Amino acid sequence: MLAFVYILFALFMRIPSVPHLWGFAPVTAALLYFGARGSRRLMWIPLGLLVAADIVLDRYYSYPLSWDLLLTWAWYAAMLWLGSAALRNDSKIWRIAGAALTGSVSFFLISNFGVWAATAMYPKTLAGLVTCYVAGLPFFRHTVGGDLFFSAVLFGLPVAYAAITRWLNRPHGKIAAA
């Protein structure tokens, strides 16, 4: 259930009127968490919701639908798979951080390549591709920060809740010992 709540939170944060730094979003963390903790049979639901959100947002911003969205959608599926393969049985902090960084770097590489290849913004040369990646660097900083922050929060909240619950339920003081 919590995995679905996190996906809904990620979708909410994509609403244009919700203030946040460009690129500082919980999408990677929510996908990794769903992959790690959600039902494998239901992984199509977050994928479908994010694809639908992309289509709605492209219409909202008057962007044309283009084939490079397929790259983003494949990336969503890859993050669900990464969460399932790398974090389902071992969710230590370094594995979560590594998966989050993998998400950041792969999204930067894939999405900027898609912009270069599918639009007329940059010349279809190696220099044009490099220019596209350089133009994306200011957003990459926010993406890394958001992916690490939200991964820590989303994976950490259930752990913190369990620890607090255990602490509250254990006997305290001399009265409890009697």
Biotite code that builds the C-alpha atoms (Angstrom):
import biotite.structure as struc

atoms = struc.array([
    struc.Atom([0.000, 0.000, 0.000], chain_id="A", res_id=1, res_name="MET", atom_name="CA", element="C"),
    struc.Atom([2.769, 2.430, 0.921], chain_id="A", res_id=2, res_name="LEU", atom_name="CA", element="C"),
    struc.Atom([4.386, 1.857, -2.481], chain_id="A", res_id=3, res_name="ALA", atom_name="CA", element="C"),
    struc.Atom([1.209, 3.170, -4.143], chain_id="A", res_id=4, res_name="PHE", atom_name="CA", element="C"),
    struc.Atom([1.095, 6.159, -1.781], chain_id="A", res_id=5, res_name="VAL", atom_name="CA", element="C"),
    struc.Atom([4.644, 7.046, -2.812], chain_id="A", res_id=6, res_name="TYR", atom_name="CA", element="C"),
    struc.Atom([3.731, 6.823, -6.508], chain_id="A", res_id=7, res_name="ILE", atom_name="CA", element="C"),
    struc.Atom([0.755, 9.121, -5.898], chain_id="A", res_id=8, res_name="LEU", atom_name="CA", element="C"),
    struc.Atom([3.078, 11.523, -4.049], chain_id="A", res_id=9, res_name="PHE", atom_name="CA", element="C"),
    struc.Atom([5.461, 11.510, -7.026], chain_id="A", res_id=10, res_name="ALA", atom_name="CA", element="C"),
    struc.Atom([2.553, 12.242, -9.364], chain_id="A", res_id=11, res_name="LEU", atom_name="CA", element="C"),
    struc.Atom([1.339, 15.051, -7.090], chain_id="A", res_id=12, res_name="PHE", atom_name="CA", element="C"),
    struc.Atom([4.791, 16.649, -7.115], chain_id="A", res_id=13, res_name="MET", atom_name="CA", element="C"),
    struc.Atom([4.640, 16.781, -10.917], chain_id="A", res_id=14, res_name="ARG", atom_name="CA", element="C"),
    struc.Atom([1.583, 19.053, -10.877], chain_id="A", res_id=15, res_name="ILE", atom_name="CA", element="C"),
    struc.Atom([2.729, 22.362, -12.377], chain_id="A", res_id=16, res_name="PRO", atom_name="CA", element="C"),
    struc.Atom([1.325, 24.476, -9.522], chain_id="A", res_id=17, res_name="SER", atom_name="CA", element="C"),
    struc.Atom([3.227, 22.518, -6.839], chain_id="A", res_id=18, res_name="VAL", atom_name="CA", element="C"),
    struc.Atom([6.364, 24.525, -6.085], chain_id="A", res_id=19, res_name="PRO", atom_name="CA", element="C"),
    struc.Atom([9.696, 22.690, -6.225], chain_id="A", res_id=20, res_name="HIS", atom_name="CA", element="C"),
    struc.Atom([13.114, 23.036, -7.802], chain_id="A", res_id=21, res_name="LEU", atom_name="CA", element="C"),
    struc.Atom([13.179, 21.862, -11.404], chain_id="A", res_id=22, res_name="TRP", atom_name="CA", element="C"),
    struc.Atom([14.386, 18.271, -11.342], chain_id="A", res_id=23, res_name="GLY", atom_name="CA", element="C"),
    struc.Atom([14.075, 17.916, -7.539], chain_id="A", res_id=24, res_name="PHE", atom_name="CA", element="C"),
    struc.Atom([11.348, 15.295, -7.533], chain_id="A", res_id=25, res_name="ALA", atom_name="CA", element="C"),
    struc.Atom([10.493, 11.938, -5.912], chain_id="A", res_id=26, res_name="PRO", atom_name="CA", element="C"),
    struc.Atom([9.885, 10.018, -9.147], chain_id="A", res_id=27, res_name="VAL", atom_name="CA", element="C"),
    struc.Atom([13.078, 7.922, -9.053], chain_id="A", res_id=28, res_name="THR", atom_name="CA", element="C"),
    struc.Atom([12.690, 7.182, -5.344], chain_id="A", res_id=29, res_name="ALA", atom_name="CA", element="C"),
    struc.Atom([9.028, 6.213, -5.725], chain_id="A", res_id=30, res_name="ALA", atom_name="CA", element="C"),
    struc.Atom([9.820, 3.873, -8.632], chain_id="A", res_id=31, res_name="LEU", atom_name="CA", element="C"),
    struc.Atom([12.722, 2.274, -6.761], chain_id="A", res_id=32, res_name="LEU", atom_name="CA", element="C"),
    struc.Atom([10.559, 1.836, -3.653], chain_id="A", res_id=33, res_name="TYR", atom_name="CA", element="C"),
    struc.Atom([7.695, 0.343, -5.644], chain_id="A", res_id=34, res_name="PHE", atom_name="CA", element="C"),
    struc.Atom([10.116, -2.053, -7.299], chain_id="A", res_id=35, res_name="GLY", atom_name="CA", element="C"),
    struc.Atom([11.579, -3.033, -3.936], chain_id="A", res_id=36, res_name="ALA", atom_name="CA", element="C"),
    struc.Atom([8.378, -3.243, -1.886], chain_id="A", res_id=37, res_name="ARG", atom_name="CA", element="C"),
    struc.Atom([5.440, -3.294, -4.286], chain_id="A", res_id=38, res_name="GLY", atom_name="CA", element="C"),
    struc.Atom([3.818, -6.222, -5.980], chain_id="A", res_id=39, res_name="SER", atom_name="CA", element="C"),
    struc.Atom([5.646, -7.371, -9.100], chain_id="A", res_id=40, res_name="ARG", atom_name="CA", element="C"),
    struc.Atom([2.286, -8.251, -10.653], chain_id="A", res_id=41, res_name="ARG", atom_name="CA", element="C"),
    struc.Atom([1.169, -4.629, -10.243], chain_id="A", res_id=42, res_name="LEU", atom_name="CA", element="C"),
    struc.Atom([4.246, -2.821, -11.574], chain_id="A", res_id=43, res_name="MET", atom_name="CA", element="C"),
    struc.Atom([2.293, -1.874, -14.680], chain_id="A", res_id=44, res_name="TRP", atom_name="CA", element="C"),
    struc.Atom([0.149, 0.488, -12.564], chain_id="A", res_id=45, res_name="ILE", atom_name="CA", element="C"),
    struc.Atom([2.859, 3.023, -11.605], chain_id="A", res_id=46, res_name="PRO", atom_name="CA", element="C"),
    struc.Atom([4.281, 2.732, -15.106], chain_id="A", res_id=47, res_name="LEU", atom_name="CA", element="C"),
    struc.Atom([0.866, 3.450, -16.628], chain_id="A", res_id=48, res_name="GLY", atom_name="CA", element="C"),
    struc.Atom([0.204, 6.336, -14.235], chain_id="A", res_id=49, res_name="LEU", atom_name="CA", element="C"),
    struc.Atom([3.518, 8.013, -15.050], chain_id="A", res_id=50, res_name="LEU", atom_name="CA", element="C"),
    struc.Atom([3.030, 7.522, -18.794], chain_id="A", res_id=51, res_name="VAL", atom_name="CA", element="C"),
    struc.Atom([-0.437, 9.072, -18.524], chain_id="A", res_id=52, res_name="ALA", atom_name="CA", element="C"),
    struc.Atom([0.990, 11.960, -16.480], chain_id="A", res_id=53, res_name="ALA", atom_name="CA", element="C"),
    struc.Atom([3.642, 12.559, -19.154], chain_id="A", res_id=54, res_name="ASP", atom_name="CA", element="C"),
    struc.Atom([0.991, 12.746, -21.856], chain_id="A", res_id=55, res_name="ILE", atom_name="CA", element="C"),
    struc.Atom([-1.147, 15.143, -19.797], chain_id="A", res_id=56, res_name="VAL", atom_name="CA", element="C"),
    struc.Atom([1.853, 17.326, -18.904], chain_id="A", res_id=57, res_name="LEU", atom_name="CA", element="C"),
    struc.Atom([3.044, 17.467, -22.511], chain_id="A", res_id=58, res_name="ASP", atom_name="CA", element="C"),
    struc.Atom([-0.418, 18.671, -23.509], chain_id="A", res_id=59, res_name="ARG", atom_name="CA", element="C"),
    struc.Atom([-0.456, 21.178, -20.629], chain_id="A", res_id=60, res_name="TYR", atom_name="CA", element="C"),
    struc.Atom([2.901, 22.646, -21.690], chain_id="A", res_id=61, res_name="TYR", atom_name="CA", element="C"),
    struc.Atom([1.952, 22.401, -25.398], chain_id="A", res_id=62, res_name="SER", atom_name="CA", element="C"),
    struc.Atom([4.864, 20.087, -26.133], chain_id="A", res_id=63, res_name="TYR", atom_name="CA", element="C"),
    struc.Atom([4.434, 17.822, -29.125], chain_id="A", res_id=64, res_name="PRO", atom_name="CA", element="C"),
    struc.Atom([4.295, 14.122, -28.360], chain_id="A", res_id=65, res_name="LEU", atom_name="CA", element="C"),
    struc.Atom([7.455, 12.606, -29.800], chain_id="A", res_id=66, res_name="SER", atom_name="CA", element="C"),
    struc.Atom([9.260, 9.304, -29.796], chain_id="A", res_id=67, res_name="TRP", atom_name="CA", element="C"),
    struc.Atom([11.764, 10.385, -27.151], chain_id="A", res_id=68, res_name="ASP", atom_name="CA", element="C"),
    struc.Atom([9.017, 9.875, -24.558], chain_id="A", res_id=69, res_name="LEU", atom_name="CA", element="C"),
    struc.Atom([9.457, 6.162, -25.228], chain_id="A", res_id=70, res_name="LEU", atom_name="CA", element="C"),
    struc.Atom([12.957, 6.482, -23.806], chain_id="A", res_id=71, res_name="LEU", atom_name="CA", element="C"),
    struc.Atom([11.584, 8.053, -20.632], chain_id="A", res_id=72, res_name="THR", atom_name="CA", element="C"),
    struc.Atom([8.916, 5.382, -20.321], chain_id="A", res_id=73, res_name="TRP", atom_name="CA", element="C"),
    struc.Atom([11.528, 2.652, -20.763], chain_id="A", res_id=74, res_name="ALA", atom_name="CA", element="C"),
    struc.Atom([13.548, 4.383, -18.042], chain_id="A", res_id=75, res_name="TRP", atom_name="CA", element="C"),
    struc.Atom([10.520, 4.249, -15.699], chain_id="A", res_id=76, res_name="TYR", atom_name="CA", element="C"),
    struc.Atom([10.316, 0.496, -16.299], chain_id="A", res_id=77, res_name="ALA", atom_name="CA", element="C"),
    struc.Atom([14.058, 0.159, -15.737], chain_id="A", res_id=78, res_name="ALA", atom_name="CA", element="C"),
    struc.Atom([13.810, 1.926, -12.356], chain_id="A", res_id=79, res_name="MET", atom_name="CA", element="C"),
    struc.Atom([11.003, -0.403, -11.292], chain_id="A", res_id=80, res_name="LEU", atom_name="CA", element="C"),
    struc.Atom([13.168, -3.347, -12.355], chain_id="A", res_id=81, res_name="TRP", atom_name="CA", element="C"),
    struc.Atom([16.237, -1.916, -10.564], chain_id="A", res_id=82, res_name="LEU", atom_name="CA", element="C"),
    struc.Atom([14.261, -1.548, -7.342], chain_id="A", res_id=83, res_name="GLY", atom_name="CA", element="C"),
    struc.Atom([12.999, -5.102, -7.717], chain_id="A", res_id=84, res_name="SER", atom_name="CA", element="C"),
    struc.Atom([16.354, -6.636, -8.646], chain_id="A", res_id=85, res_name="ALA", atom_name="CA", element="C"),
    struc.Atom([18.711, -4.658, -6.417], chain_id="A", res_id=86, res_name="ALA", atom_name="CA", element="C"),
    struc.Atom([16.664, -3.578, -3.403], chain_id="A", res_id=87, res_name="LEU", atom_name="CA", element="C"),
    struc.Atom([13.908, -6.130, -2.804], chain_id="A", res_id=88, res_name="ARG", atom_name="CA", element="C"),
    struc.Atom([16.082, -8.459, -0.699], chain_id="A", res_id=89, res_name="ASN", atom_name="CA", element="C"),
    struc.Atom([18.813, -6.052, 0.424], chain_id="A", res_id=90, res_name="ASP", atom_name="CA", element="C"),
    struc.Atom([17.896, -2.441, 1.151], chain_id="A", res_id=91, res_name="SER", atom_name="CA", element="C"),
    struc.Atom([20.984, -1.243, 2.928], chain_id="A", res_id=92, res_name="LYS", atom_name="CA", element="C"),
    struc.Atom([21.660, 2.472, 2.744], chain_id="A", res_id=93, res_name="ILE", atom_name="CA", element="C"),
    struc.Atom([24.560, 2.154, 0.288], chain_id="A", res_id=94, res_name="TRP", atom_name="CA", element="C"),
    struc.Atom([22.496, 0.022, -2.084], chain_id="A", res_id=95, res_name="ARG", atom_name="CA", element="C"),
    struc.Atom([19.658, 2.550, -1.970], chain_id="A", res_id=96, res_name="ILE", atom_name="CA", element="C"),
    struc.Atom([22.072, 5.447, -2.565], chain_id="A", res_id=97, res_name="ALA", atom_name="CA", element="C"),
    struc.Atom([23.707, 3.534, -5.430], chain_id="A", res_id=98, res_name="GLY", atom_name="CA", element="C"),
    struc.Atom([20.340, 2.814, -7.029], chain_id="A", res_id=99, res_name="ALA", atom_name="CA", element="C"),
    struc.Atom([19.309, 6.470, -6.641], chain_id="A", res_id=100, res_name="ALA", atom_name="CA", element="C"),
    struc.Atom([22.548, 7.657, -8.258], chain_id="A", res_id=101, res_name="LEU", atom_name="CA", element="C"),
    struc.Atom([22.100, 5.105, -11.031], chain_id="A", res_id=102, res_name="THR", atom_name="CA", element="C"),
    struc.Atom([18.652, 6.588, -11.588], chain_id="A", res_id=103, res_name="GLY", atom_name="CA", element="C"),
    struc.Atom([20.007, 10.138, -11.693], chain_id="A", res_id=104, res_name="SER", atom_name="CA", element="C"),
    struc.Atom([22.835, 9.405, -14.102], chain_id="A", res_id=105, res_name="VAL", atom_name="CA", element="C"),
    struc.Atom([20.798, 7.155, -16.381], chain_id="A", res_id=106, res_name="SER", atom_name="CA", element="C"),
    struc.Atom([17.936, 9.664, -16.584], chain_id="A", res_id=107, res_name="PHE", atom_name="CA", element="C"),
    struc.Atom([20.373, 12.473, -17.396], chain_id="A", res_id=108, res_name="PHE", atom_name="CA", element="C"),
    struc.Atom([22.025, 10.446, -20.154], chain_id="A", res_id=109, res_name="LEU", atom_name="CA", element="C"),
    struc.Atom([18.811, 9.039, -21.627], chain_id="A", res_id=110, res_name="ILE", atom_name="CA", element="C"),
    struc.Atom([16.606, 12.130, -21.467], chain_id="A", res_id=111, res_name="SER", atom_name="CA", element="C"),
    struc.Atom([19.225, 14.494, -22.851], chain_id="A", res_id=112, res_name="ASN", atom_name="CA", element="C"),
    struc.Atom([20.054, 12.064, -25.629], chain_id="A", res_id=113, res_name="PHE", atom_name="CA", element="C"),
    struc.Atom([16.330, 11.945, -26.447], chain_id="A", res_id=114, res_name="GLY", atom_name="CA", element="C"),
    struc.Atom([16.096, 15.746, -26.570], chain_id="A", res_id=115, res_name="VAL", atom_name="CA", element="C"),
    struc.Atom([19.125, 15.891, -28.869], chain_id="A", res_id=116, res_name="TRP", atom_name="CA", element="C"),
    struc.Atom([17.904, 13.101, -31.149], chain_id="A", res_id=117, res_name="ALA", atom_name="CA", element="C"),
    struc.Atom([14.184, 13.941, -31.326], chain_id="A", res_id=118, res_name="ALA", atom_name="CA", element="C"),
    struc.Atom([14.119, 17.731, -31.478], chain_id="A", res_id=119, res_name="THR", atom_name="CA", element="C"),
    struc.Atom([15.638, 20.458, -33.608], chain_id="A", res_id=120, res_name="ALA", atom_name="CA", element="C"),
    struc.Atom([17.113, 22.237, -30.565], chain_id="A", res_id=121, res_name="MET", atom_name="CA", element="C"),
    struc.Atom([20.657, 20.967, -31.201], chain_id="A", res_id=122, res_name="TYR", atom_name="CA", element="C"),
    struc.Atom([22.584, 20.063, -34.351], chain_id="A", res_id=123, res_name="PRO", atom_name="CA", element="C"),
    struc.Atom([22.788, 16.330, -35.019], chain_id="A", res_id=124, res_name="LYS", atom_name="CA", element="C"),
    struc.Atom([26.539, 16.298, -34.497], chain_id="A", res_id=125, res_name="THR", atom_name="CA", element="C"),
    struc.Atom([28.793, 15.194, -31.672], chain_id="A", res_id=126, res_name="LEU", atom_name="CA", element="C"),
    struc.Atom([29.220, 18.863, -30.742], chain_id="A", res_id=127, res_name="ALA", atom_name="CA", element="C"),
    struc.Atom([25.430, 19.249, -30.661], chain_id="A", res_id=128, res_name="GLY", atom_name="CA", element="C"),
    struc.Atom([25.113, 16.241, -28.368], chain_id="A", res_id=129, res_name="LEU", atom_name="CA", element="C"),
    struc.Atom([27.801, 17.596, -26.043], chain_id="A", res_id=130, res_name="VAL", atom_name="CA", element="C"),
    struc.Atom([26.074, 20.992, -26.028], chain_id="A", res_id=131, res_name="THR", atom_name="CA", element="C"),
    struc.Atom([22.803, 19.283, -25.080], chain_id="A", res_id=132, res_name="CYS", atom_name="CA", element="C"),
    struc.Atom([24.452, 17.453, -22.167], chain_id="A", res_id=133, res_name="TYR", atom_name="CA", element="C"),
    struc.Atom([26.185, 20.645, -20.990], chain_id="A", res_id=134, res_name="VAL", atom_name="CA", element="C"),
    struc.Atom([22.860, 22.509, -21.104], chain_id="A", res_id=135, res_name="ALA", atom_name="CA", element="C"),
    struc.Atom([21.359, 19.799, -18.879], chain_id="A", res_id=136, res_name="GLY", atom_name="CA", element="C"),
    struc.Atom([24.027, 20.004, -16.174], chain_id="A", res_id=137, res_name="LEU", atom_name="CA", element="C"),
    struc.Atom([22.256, 22.645, -14.017], chain_id="A", res_id=138, res_name="PRO", atom_name="CA", element="C"),
    struc.Atom([19.195, 20.368, -13.844], chain_id="A", res_id=139, res_name="PHE", atom_name="CA", element="C"),
    struc.Atom([21.338, 17.302, -13.114], chain_id="A", res_id=140, res_name="PHE", atom_name="CA", element="C"),
    struc.Atom([22.482, 18.778, -9.797], chain_id="A", res_id=141, res_name="ARG", atom_name="CA", element="C"),
    struc.Atom([18.856, 19.071, -8.631], chain_id="A", res_id=142, res_name="HIS", atom_name="CA", element="C"),
    struc.Atom([18.065, 15.592, -9.948], chain_id="A", res_id=143, res_name="THR", atom_name="CA", element="C"),
    struc.Atom([20.883, 13.995, -7.946], chain_id="A", res_id=144, res_name="VAL", atom_name="CA", element="C"),
    struc.Atom([19.906, 15.918, -4.821], chain_id="A", res_id=145, res_name="GLY", atom_name="CA", element="C"),
    struc.Atom([16.240, 15.046, -5.197], chain_id="A", res_id=146, res_name="GLY", atom_name="CA", element="C"),
    struc.Atom([16.888, 11.389, -5.944], chain_id="A", res_id=147, res_name="ASP", atom_name="CA", element="C"),
    struc.Atom([19.177, 10.966, -2.926], chain_id="A", res_id=148, res_name="LEU", atom_name="CA", element="C"),
    struc.Atom([16.942, 12.986, -0.584], chain_id="A", res_id=149, res_name="PHE", atom_name="CA", element="C"),
    struc.Atom([13.666, 11.344, -1.557], chain_id="A", res_id=150, res_name="PHE", atom_name="CA", element="C"),
    struc.Atom([15.193, 7.849, -1.618], chain_id="A", res_id=151, res_name="SER", atom_name="CA", element="C"),
    struc.Atom([16.454, 8.381, 1.932], chain_id="A", res_id=152, res_name="ALA", atom_name="CA", element="C"),
    struc.Atom([13.062, 9.686, 3.048], chain_id="A", res_id=153, res_name="VAL", atom_name="CA", element="C"),
    struc.Atom([10.874, 7.141, 1.264], chain_id="A", res_id=154, res_name="LEU", atom_name="CA", element="C"),
    struc.Atom([12.944, 4.127, 2.291], chain_id="A", res_id=155, res_name="PHE", atom_name="CA", element="C"),
    struc.Atom([13.693, 5.614, 5.731], chain_id="A", res_id=156, res_name="GLY", atom_name="CA", element="C"),
    struc.Atom([10.146, 6.434, 6.844], chain_id="A", res_id=157, res_name="LEU", atom_name="CA", element="C"),
    struc.Atom([9.008, 2.800, 7.286], chain_id="A", res_id=158, res_name="PRO", atom_name="CA", element="C"),
    struc.Atom([12.246, 1.963, 9.118], chain_id="A", res_id=159, res_name="VAL", atom_name="CA", element="C"),
    struc.Atom([11.845, 4.970, 11.422], chain_id="A", res_id=160, res_name="ALA", atom_name="CA", element="C"),
    struc.Atom([8.191, 4.102, 12.043], chain_id="A", res_id=161, res_name="TYR", atom_name="CA", element="C"),
    struc.Atom([9.092, 0.514, 12.972], chain_id="A", res_id=162, res_name="ALA", atom_name="CA", element="C"),
    struc.Atom([11.872, 1.684, 15.302], chain_id="A", res_id=163, res_name="ALA", atom_name="CA", element="C"),
    struc.Atom([9.614, 4.200, 17.043], chain_id="A", res_id=164, res_name="ILE", atom_name="CA", element="C"),
    struc.Atom([6.857, 1.608, 17.393], chain_id="A", res_id=165, res_name="THR", atom_name="CA", element="C"),
    struc.Atom([9.291, -0.900, 18.928], chain_id="A", res_id=166, res_name="ARG", atom_name="CA", element="C"),
    struc.Atom([10.602, 1.758, 21.298], chain_id="A", res_id=167, res_name="TRP", atom_name="CA", element="C"),
    struc.Atom([7.104, 2.802, 22.396], chain_id="A", res_id=168, res_name="LEU", atom_name="CA", element="C"),
    struc.Atom([6.035, -0.807, 22.973], chain_id="A", res_id=169, res_name="ASN", atom_name="CA", element="C"),
    struc.Atom([8.999, -1.889, 25.076], chain_id="A", res_id=170, res_name="ARG", atom_name="CA", element="C"),
    struc.Atom([8.793, -1.702, 28.851], chain_id="A", res_id=171, res_name="PRO", atom_name="CA", element="C"),
    struc.Atom([10.250, 1.458, 30.364], chain_id="A", res_id=172, res_name="HIS", atom_name="CA", element="C"),
    struc.Atom([11.545, 2.089, 33.855], chain_id="A", res_id=173, res_name="GLY", atom_name="CA", element="C"),
    struc.Atom([11.246, 0.192, 37.129], chain_id="A", res_id=174, res_name="LYS", atom_name="CA", element="C"),
    struc.Atom([7.457, 0.027, 37.156], chain_id="A", res_id=175, res_name="ILE", atom_name="CA", element="C"),
    struc.Atom([7.399, -2.037, 33.993], chain_id="A", res_id=176, res_name="ALA", atom_name="CA", element="C"),
    struc.Atom([10.031, -4.411, 35.407], chain_id="A", res_id=177, res_name="ALA", atom_name="CA", element="C"),
    struc.Atom([7.891, -5.195, 38.485], chain_id="A", res_id=178, res_name="ALA", atom_name="CA", element="C"),
])
